[in-house]
């Protein structure tokens, strides 16, 4: 077992096809190795996460002060453009070598304060054409309400086969659990 450990525990070990698990001792060693590698991955992820958080905080701090400066200057440009519009009510755009300052019309914003009340009111007005009705299949309800016979979904009450559903049998999978 020492030869096996030396071969695979070193940094940057190579996975080779010649490695075979042929006894419980090797299987147990392999599970221990998987646990070790998963722990290493977890430490790497935690380290990266802390570095990402630290860099994100730095970025937010740096860009926050820059954004405040941008907002300050944009506000000053807005005030200037509004003063030009007071002098000339038809003023729409100022074009300069480093950019443009312009007025743009906006479409009105529609705000729905209580969607449930609005839906009810539109239904009372027989304006279902203004409502969106979404229907979807409940697989859970289908599994509970129907039977599977010979790979087909069947209504147990009527014997009718429900088309449009395929039952795909899947093979067992091997699950490897590493104890903590």
Buried (B, 14 or more C-beta within 10 A) or exposed (E): EEEBEEEBEEEEEEEEEEEEEEEEEBEEBBBEBEBEEEEEEEEEEEEEEEEEEEEEEEEEEEEEEEEEEEEEEEEEEEEEBEEBEEEEEEBEEBEEEEEEBEEEEEEEEEEEEEEEEEBEEBEEEEEEEEEEEEEEEEEEEEEEEBEEEEEBBBEEEEEEEEEEEEEEEEEEEEEEEBEE
